[in-house]
Amino acid sequence: MLLKLLLLCGFLLLCPFLLGQGFCEICAAIQKKKFSLPERFVSGVLLLLILCGFSHILSVFTGRNLEFCTRLFGISLIITCSLSYLAFMILTVLARLRQAADADAVPKTSGNKVYALYLITAGIILLQILLIVSGIFLDLTGDQTAETVSSFLYSGEFYSLDPLTGLPYETDLPMRLKILGLPTFYAILCSVFQLPLTLVVFRVMPVYFLLTGYLAFGVLGRSLFPDSSRGRSTFLFLISLLVFASSAASGTDGFALLHTGFREIALRSWILLPLLLTCLKEKKYFLLLLPTLAEAMLCYSLAGTGICVLYILYALGATYFSARRARKEAKP
Amino acid sequence: MMQTFTGLFDSWKEFHGNMPILAVYAGLLLAYLICPKLFSAGTDRPHLPLIKTGSFFFLLCVFPLTAVLLRMYFTPYHPYENLWSLLPLLPVIAMLGSLLLMHFTEEKTSSLTNRILLYCLTAALLLFCALPLQKKENHSYLIRDHETLSALAEDVLQICEENGIAPETARIYSNREVLSYLPLSGTGLTTLYTRALWDQGLQRYSYDKSDPDLLPLLNYMDVADYNDCAFLYYEGPTGFFPAGATLTSFTDRDGKLHKDTAGNALYIFSEAKKTGAEIFILPTPESDDALNQVTPDILFLAESLDLQWTITQGYWVLYPAKS
């Protein structure tokens, strides 16, 4: 069991790393922007979920089963990881050949030693991990993700059994539910690594998303406080406290994370939104694809239609109006 | 259309005042509007776009008309509170809070003690928000003991195999905890009623086929569970009655009230059997004395329903004999 768990953790760390490196390097080459390692990893996690979403949708539309989907996901993952890392290697070598002058462009920090605050934040994160792993906060209200995964694993097919009763559906399911790929991702992990569903869905994945989310917020903090390490550390410290502070009512980020960390809502507010805000602020438009696509694959039609799309529309509107105002002001 | 609109507006009214963290969010945005100097720790104000975005979406969610329109955009399959996930709640509060803290804890003007005190006060204030103002209703039933329930599901599956019962068709009647866990067990065991009966949030899965007529059966099993099976004590010539008399009446499918058979375990179990239940799983009492007292009643119940019985993982399992 422990070995399988370690293998799962290795998979969840290595694949996003390989995927994110190549993708962000391509984005960097196109947009002439810099991408930090946490940013690459978070992008890799989203790419992993998107790949699974594509495999799921393809399997559902062609009437295939979970086994086919797992193979498709596996093959596409191997190919994408290889290509991505190859692209990363080539682009890195090319960039180094071209210039080595950007070494000076590393953002300067204020020089303040803020290790104490980081240490306290790490303690709070550890406490949150323990709370999630202990399962005392687990809340299944209004959600049947885990039951759906169980029905996939038992029947080997998608949405053939009612997840709650275990009986076959009398009528066909609406497509708005069939297209969602998150239960399939969990089912693939459970079947490939032969781990209990309750361990993967209720323990491992919420902790994984929690840590990935902190990386995403770290990236956002770096973007908001580029020159102040004290600002960044305070930002992360407050985020870790806010997880508890906003856990009192359902629908808020902290509640979603601590009580239902395996659900798409937690994923959206905790990983997609901070990455999206960073992309919008840093004008990394190519990277905007990832949260938008991930939301479409995981949350669309179940947990609310297109928050990422709303943010992008807002950003477009704001840019348009500010450009118009600038033009008016420029006129004599 | 008007009814939908009114319903959405009512849910908006009900929900407000339930989230202290929103008050912090709004308060910080207002403080920025009134006194931006307090938040001027950064030099080139890289935080301004996020504040504008946060304010814009906050206003969209707060004003009833835009909130209702957003709710329509979000599709009606999930509750109103999910709308708040639209806000960049954590990023905005953390950013404004950081700027405020940085303003008050500048190294030149503030001593180390003051700085530590201020950070602690902020932490205390934020953690205070974690206290819910209202007790949450309809809280989902939590499954605590996965290991025992997993072993129970495996044992029930084995009983099915040994007695020629197809697990795909043997519908199980039990308490909430067991029935909440069985769909997660991956054994293919089917249940008589589902979580959707007591969890209204699952109604957004419009395809779920929960039979509301089964609610009395669910309530009865809850009473049994709550009273530690005391309902099974034999108290009269007509059958079994709940010791605490928590269940005082039973309404059948036709709406007819059965006072004479109130709490009658045999009657209720027979009803469950008619509805399709084939296997009954009952939690055993915790004390040995209670177990010894109740066991003859269980034997009587099993005999009356033409079932066999066994105890496994702290549960009685009543199942049909091999034909």
Interface residues (C-beta under 8 A of the other chain):
Chain A: N112 L117 G135 L138 D139 L140 T141 G142 D143 Q144 A146 E147 S150 S151 L153 Y154 D162 P163 L164 T165 G166 L167 Y169 E170 T171 L173 P174 L177 P196 L197 T198 F217 L220 G221 S223 L224 F225 P226 D227 S228 R230 G231 T234 F235 L236 F237 L238 I239 L241 L242 V243 F244 A245 S246 S247 A248 A249 S250 G251 T252 D253 G254 A256 I265 R268 S269 L273 P274 L277 L280 K281 S301 L302 A303 G304 T305 I307 L310 Y311 Y314 A315 A318
Chain B: N18 M19 P20 I21 V24 A41 G42 T43 P46 H47 P49 L50 K52 T53 F56 F57 Y73 F74 T75 Y77 H78 P79 Y80 E81 N82 L83 W84 S85 L86 P88 L89 L90 P91 I93 A94 M95 G97 S98 L99 L101 M102 E107 Y119 T122 A123 L126 L127 F128 C129 A130 L131 P132 L133 K136 N138 H139 S140 Y141 L142 I143 R144 H146 S150 E168 S180 L182 P183 L184 S185 G186 T187 G188 L189 T190 T191 T194 R195 A196 D199 Q200 G201 L202 R204 Y205 S206 Y207 D208 K209 S210
